[in-house]
Amino acid sequence: MRRLLLICAVLLIATAIVGPLLLVWSALYTERGTQFVVRHLPHQLGNVTLTIEGLSGTPATGLHVARVEVDQELVNLKLTDISGQVTLAPLLLQTIRATRASVGSVLITVKRRTHPPTPSPPSCLPL
C-alpha cells in the first residue's frame, strides 16, 4: 500500500513538472501549438481589438503572419506579410529578440479623439 502511494505521488509530481514544459514546447516548436495559442488570445483587450490572420510556422523555426490589425481608440495599425524568427532564451526574461524580422507593409491611421482625455498626471514620467 505504501509503495503504491509513493508511486502515485511520484507520478503526480512528474506530471506537474513535465506537463507545463510540454505545453511550452508545443507552443514554441509545433505549428499546431502556435496556432492554438494565437487562437486563444483574447480578441478584445480593454479598448484594444487585436486581429491575427494567416499564421504559419513556429517562433523557433520561423513565423509568418499574413495580417495583424490592432485597433484602439486613437490609432489603427495594419501590418501585412510579417515574417520573423525569435531567439527563445530571452523569452524566459519576457524579452523578444528577433534573429530576423520583416514586415511587408504597415499602415498607421491616427483617429480623432471621441472622448475627452481624463485629467491625470503623466504615467510615463517619474514622480
Rosetta blueprint (number, residue, H / E / L):
1 M L
2 R H
3 R H
4 L H
5 L H
6 L H
7 I H
8 C H
9 A H
10 V H
11 L H
12 L H
13 I H
14 A H
15 T H
16 A H
17 I H
18 V H
19 G H
20 P H
21 L H
22 L H
23 L H
24 V H
25 W H
26 S H
27 A H
28 L H
29 Y H
30 T L
31 E H
32 R H
33 G H
34 T H
35 Q H
36 F H
37 V H
38 V H
39 R H
40 H L
41 L L
42 P L
43 H L
44 Q E
45 L E
46 G L
47 N L
48 V E
49 T E
50 L E
51 T E
52 I E
53 E E
54 G E
55 L E
56 S E
57 G E
58 T E
59 P L
60 A L
61 T L
62 G E
63 L E
64 H E
65 V E
66 A E
67 R E
68 V E
69 E E
70 V E
71 D E
72 Q L
73 E L
74 L L
75 V E
76 N E
77 L E
78 K E
79 L E
80 T E
81 D E
82 I E
83 S E
84 G E
85 Q E
86 V E
87 T L
88 L L
89 A H
90 P H
91 L H
92 L H
93 L H
94 Q L
95 T L
96 I L
97 R L
98 A E
99 T E
100 R E
101 A E
102 S E
103 V E
104 G E
105 S E
106 V E
107 L E
108 I E
109 T E
110 V E
111 K L
112 R L
113 R L
114 T L
115 H L
116 P L
117 P L
118 T L
119 P L
120 S L
121 P L
122 P L
123 S L
124 C L
125 L L
126 P L
127 L L
